[in-house]
């Protein structure tokens, strides 16, 4: 997974520089029921350790929770109907 800033993404699209990358190592998933995760902060001036941890944990919560995953599916499959304010509401964050 690659995380970048919204402004960088708006300006450069898929060419935006990554702020934070996450790699999942699934080699032990079947045999040991274990997936190793490595996160690397690329721009420490843009993202703190605490912010990167929050991003990773929050992102995982959307993939591991069925009701939250519906928003991921909507983002990927029904883009025109996706509303970011639904994500903020799910996270109990202000949307304005």
N, C-alpha and C positions, 0 to 999 in steps of 0.2 A: 504494500500500500504506500502511496505517496501523498503527503499533505503539503499544501502550499497556501500562501495567503490569498484571500479573495481578490484584493487589488492586483496582485501579480497575475492571478488567473484571468481576470478580466482583461488585463493589458496584453498578456502573452499566450493565453489559452493553454494548450497542451505543452507548450514550450516554457511554461513558467518554471522557475527554479524550485526544487523541493526544499521545504523547511525541515521536514521530518519524514523518515522512511521507516517502514515496518516490514520485517520479513518473518514469515511463519515457516518453521521447519517441521514437516509432518512425517518424517521418517519413522518416528516411534508411535504414531497415532494408532495403528492397528495392533502392534505387538505389546505396547505398554499403556495405551490409552493416554498418551502424552504428546502435546504439541509445544515445541519450544518457540519462544517469541524473542526477536531482537529488534530494538528500536534505536535508530541513530538520528540525533539532531544534527542537521546539516548546517543550519544558521543559528548559532547560539545567541546571536544578537536579535533574532526575530522570535525565538521560542525558548522558554525556560524548561528545566527538567519537569517542574510541576505541571506546566501547561501540556507538555508532551504526554505525560502520564495520564492527565485528564482526557486528552484527545483519544489515546489508545483505549482506555477503559470505557469511554463513552461510545466510541465506534463499535467496540466488541459487544456492548450491551444491545446495540441495534441488530447485530447478527445472531445473538444468542437468545433473544427474547422474541417469541412469535408475534406478539402484538406490535412491537417496535419494528420487526423485520418487514411488516406490511408497508412501512414508509420507505424502506430500502427498495422493495419491489416496485412501489409506485414511482419512485425517483427513476428507476431503470426502465420500467415498462410503460408507464403512463405519465411521461414527463410533463405534458401540458396540464395535467391535473394536480401535479405535485405542488405543495405549498410549504415553503421553509418554516412558516409560522407554526405548522403542525409539529415540526421537529422541536422548535423552541417550547411549545406548549408541553410536549412529552417530557422535555427536560426541566419543566417548570421554570423557564427563563423568560424574562420580559421580551416582548416582541416589538416594542416600539420605543 
